């Protein structure tokens, strides 16, 4: 998610929560804390996760192939 989308979503959640009746200063502080937590969480998109999982799968397969070749070469 882009930072603006995250900020918008946090604002929506705060409006729908019991915190909506708090003063604007408290809401701003809470919003800042939530945005900081989400930003520092190093989240990735599902698409990026799937791409990295596929890279890992191919790398693991290639490693297994190379290990098998090494065992064969050592046996000769």
C-alpha positions as CSV (number, residue, x, y, z in Angstrom):
1,X,0.0,0.0,0.0
2,X,1.1,3.5,-0.7
3,X,1.6,5.9,2.3
4,X,-1.3,8.0,1.2
5,X,-3.6,5.0,1.1
6,X,-2.4,3.9,4.5
7,X,-3.0,7.4,5.9
8,X,-6.5,7.4,4.4
9,X,-7.3,4.0,5.8
10,X,-6.1,5.0,9.3
11,X,-8.3,8.1,9.1
12,X,-11.3,6.0,8.2
13,X,-10.7,3.6,11.0
14,X,-10.4,6.4,13.5
15,X,-13.6,7.9,12.3
16,X,-15.4,4.6,12.8
17,X,-13.9,3.8,16.2
18,X,-14.6,5.0,19.7
19,X,-11.7,7.4,19.3
20,X,-13.7,9.6,16.9
21,X,-15.0,11.6,19.8
22,X,-11.5,12.4,21.2
23,X,-10.0,15.8,20.8
24,X,-8.2,16.5,17.5
25,X,-4.8,16.7,19.3
26,X,-5.2,13.2,20.8
27,X,-6.5,11.8,17.5
28,X,-3.6,13.3,15.6
29,X,-1.1,11.8,18.1
30,X,-2.9,8.4,17.8
31,X,-2.9,8.6,14.0
32,X,0.8,9.4,14.0
33,X,1.6,6.5,16.2
34,X,-0.5,4.1,14.1
35,X,1.0,5.3,10.9
36,X,4.5,4.9,12.4
37,X,3.8,1.3,13.4
38,X,2.4,0.4,10.1
39,X,5.3,2.0,8.2
40,X,7.9,0.4,10.3
41,X,6.3,-3.1,9.9
42,X,8.0,-3.5,6.4
43,X,4.9,-5.0,4.9
44,X,4.9,-6.2,1.3
45,X,2.1,-6.7,-1.2
46,X,0.7,-10.1,-1.9
47,X,2.1,-9.8,-5.5
48,X,5.6,-9.0,-4.2
49,X,5.4,-12.0,-1.8
50,X,4.3,-14.3,-4.6
51,X,7.2,-13.2,-6.8
52,X,9.7,-13.7,-4.1
53,X,8.2,-17.1,-3.2
54,X,8.6,-18.1,-6.9
55,X,12.2,-16.9,-6.9
56,X,12.9,-19.0,-3.8
57,X,11.2,-22.0,-5.3
58,X,13.4,-21.8,-8.5
59,X,16.5,-21.2,-6.5
60,X,15.8,-24.2,-4.3
61,X,15.2,-26.4,-7.3
62,X,18.5,-25.2,-8.9
63,X,20.4,-25.8,-5.7
64,X,19.0,-29.4,-5.5
65,X,20.1,-29.9,-9.2
66,X,23.6,-28.6,-8.5
67,X,23.9,-30.7,-5.4
68,X,22.9,-33.8,-7.4
69,X,25.5,-33.0,-10.1
70,X,28.2,-32.5,-7.4
71,X,27.4,-35.9,-5.8
72,X,27.7,-37.4,-9.3
73,X,31.0,-35.7,-10.1
74,X,32.4,-36.7,-6.7
75,X,31.4,-40.3,-7.4
76,X,33.4,-40.5,-10.6
